[in-house]
Amino acid sequence: MADNKVIGKTMFYIVVAVLAVALIWVFSIANTANKMATENADAVRVPEYKVYHVAGGPGRFASEFEGASEGVENVNQGDYLWSSIIVQNVGEEDAEDIEINITAAIPIEKVYFATTDRFVGEVVSQEENANEVTINMDGFDINENIMVFIPMLPTGYEKPFDLQKWGKEYQTHLEKVTIESDMTEVTIYAPGYAALYE
């Protein structure tokens, strides 16, 4: 009988020891999984861009254009038909080393751009390809917007410009917009142009 008590106590201690080891093992796995989830969440945090191409420019976005053309002389707004590109950083991370490349179907002389915090600039098209303009910026914060104003002078339009016709056709004059940063790249194509770049 005494042996049964000893065996019973021994079994009890063995079961308790096994349960203790099992609990330590489960907590260790849970802790490791939690650490990995946190590290992965940090790795997944990247900038994310929404890009809009809309008709209109200085007349439609007067205050933004005022910021974008600050210090630029002789911007004759009425001499061009305008479209605008709005880029928003809706991701979970600020972006660095931003490059916005705009490719049009017709030559563009220059573009004007401004950010939410009023960083402004004027970019002239590249000599080797007058249909392409590249904007470079150091950073692009979360919830910040970039406004890019594109003056165009397509054939078939004479002053006074038919803005209703332009409102229906403006997208056909822009081929694509590519935004690249240190962690993310996105390209949008105007209707009908994606097949040209496949």
C-alpha positions in Angstrom: 0.0 0.0 0.0 2.9 2.3 0.9 4.4 1.6 -2.6 1.1 2.7 -4.2 1.2 6.0 -2.3 4.8 6.6 -3.4 4.0 5.7 -6.9 0.9 7.9 -6.8 2.9 10.9 -5.4 5.6 10.3 -8.0 3.1 10.2 -10.8 1.5 13.4 -9.4 4.9 15.2 -9.5 5.7 13.9 -13.0 2.3 15.1 -14.3 2.8 18.5 -12.6 6.4 18.7 -14.0 5.2 17.8 -17.5 2.3 20.4 -17.3 4.8 23.1 -16.1 7.2 22.3 -19.0 4.2 22.3 -21.4 3.0 25.7 -20.2 6.5 27.2 -20.4 6.8 25.8 -24.0 3.3 27.3 -24.9 4.2 30.7 -23.5 7.5 30.6 -25.3 5.8 29.9 -28.6 3.2 32.6 -28.0 5.9 35.1 -27.2 7.9 34.2 -30.3 4.8 34.5 -32.5 4.0 37.9 -31.0 7.5 39.2 -31.7 7.3 37.9 -35.3 3.9 39.5 -35.8 5.2 42.8 -34.6 8.3 42.6 -36.8 6.2 41.6 -39.8 3.7 44.4 -39.2 6.7 46.9 -39.3 7.9 45.3 -42.5 4.5 45.6 -44.2 4.2 49.3 -43.4 4.9 51.0 -46.7 3.7 54.1 -48.5 0.7 53.5 -50.7 -0.3 56.0 -53.4 -3.6 57.0 -54.8 -3.3 58.8 -58.1 -6.0 60.9 -59.8 -5.9 62.6 -63.2 -8.5 65.3 -63.6 -9.4 68.0 -66.1 -8.6 71.5 -65.1 -5.7 73.4 -63.5 -5.3 76.9 -62.2 -9.0 77.8 -62.5 -10.2 74.6 -60.7 -7.4 74.5 -58.0 -6.6 78.2 -57.7 -4.9 78.2 -54.2 -2.8 75.0 -55.0 -1.7 76.5 -58.3 -0.8 79.7 -56.6 1.6 77.7 -54.4 2.9 75.7 -57.4 3.6 78.7 -59.5 5.1 80.8 -56.7 8.2 82.7 -58.0 7.5 81.6 -61.6 7.1 84.4 -64.1 4.8 84.6 -67.0 2.4 81.7 -66.5 -0.2 82.6 -69.0 -3.0 80.3 -67.8 -5.3 81.1 -70.8 -2.7 80.0 -73.3 -3.0 76.3 -72.4 -5.5 73.5 -71.7 -4.8 72.1 -68.3 -5.0 68.8 -66.6 -3.9 68.0 -63.1 -2.5 64.9 -61.3 -3.2 64.5 -57.6 -1.0 62.0 -55.7 -1.9 61.0 -52.2 0.2 59.0 -49.7 -2.5 56.9 -48.0 -0.1 54.2 -46.8 1.2 53.7 -43.3 4.7 55.0 -43.9 6.4 58.2 -45.1 8.2 57.8 -48.5 11.7 58.9 -49.4 13.5 59.5 -52.7 10.3 60.1 -54.7 10.3 60.2 -58.5 7.2 61.0 -60.4 7.5 60.3 -64.1 4.8 61.7 -66.4 4.5 60.5 -70.0 2.2 62.3 -72.3 0.9 61.5 -75.8 1.9 65.0 -77.0 4.9 67.2 -76.1 4.7 69.0 -72.8 6.8 72.1 -72.2 6.8 72.0 -68.4 4.8 71.1 -65.3 4.2 72.9 -62.1 3.9 71.1 -58.8 3.2 71.7 -55.1 2.9 69.6 -52.0 0.6 70.0 -49.0 3.3 71.8 -47.1 3.9 74.2 -50.0 7.1 72.7 -51.4 6.9 74.1 -54.9 8.7 73.7 -58.2 8.7 74.0 -61.9 10.0 71.1 -64.1 10.9 71.5 -67.7 10.6 68.5 -70.0 13.6 66.5 -71.1 15.3 67.5 -74.3 15.6 63.9 -75.6 11.9 63.2 -75.0 9.6 66.2 -74.9 6.7 64.0 -74.0 8.2 63.1 -70.6 8.7 65.0 -67.4 10.3 63.7 -64.2 9.8 65.3 -60.7 12.2 64.3 -57.9 11.5 64.9 -54.3 13.3 63.9 -51.1 10.2 62.9 -49.1 6.5 62.4 -49.2 4.7 62.2 -45.8 1.6 60.1 -44.9 -1.6 62.0 -45.8 0.3 64.5 -47.9 -0.8 65.5 -51.4 1.2 66.4 -54.4 -0.5 68.5 -57.1 1.0 68.4 -60.6 -0.4 70.9 -63.1 0.2 70.0 -66.8 -0.3 72.8 -69.4 -0.9 71.3 -72.9 -1.6 72.6 -76.3 -3.0 69.7 -78.4 -3.7 70.1 -82.1 -7.3 70.6 -83.0 -7.9 73.3 -80.3 -8.0 77.0 -80.9 -8.8 79.9 -78.6 -11.2 80.4 -77.2 -10.8 76.8 -76.0 -13.8 74.4 -76.0 -13.5 73.3 -72.3 -16.4 70.8 -72.7 -14.6 69.0 -75.5 -11.4 69.1 -73.4 -13.3 67.6 -70.4 -14.1 64.6 -72.6 -10.7 64.2 -74.2 -8.1 65.3 -71.6 -7.3 61.7 -70.6 -6.3 60.8 -74.1 -3.4 63.2 -74.0 -1.7 61.6 -71.0 -0.2 58.1 -71.4 1.0 57.1 -67.9 2.1 58.3 -64.5 4.7 56.3 -62.5 5.5 57.1 -58.9 8.5 55.4 -57.5 9.9 55.7 -54.0 12.3 53.7 -51.8 9.7 51.1 -51.0 6.8 51.4 -53.4 6.1 51.8 -57.1 2.8 52.4 -58.8 1.9 53.2 -62.4 -1.5 54.4 -63.8 -2.3 54.4 -67.4 -4.7 56.5 -69.3 -7.5 54.6 -71.0 -6.2 52.6 -73.9 -2.5 53.1 -73.2 -1.8 50.1 -70.9 -1.4 47.7 -73.9 1.4 49.9 -75.3 3.6 49.2 -72.2 3.1 45.4 -71.9 
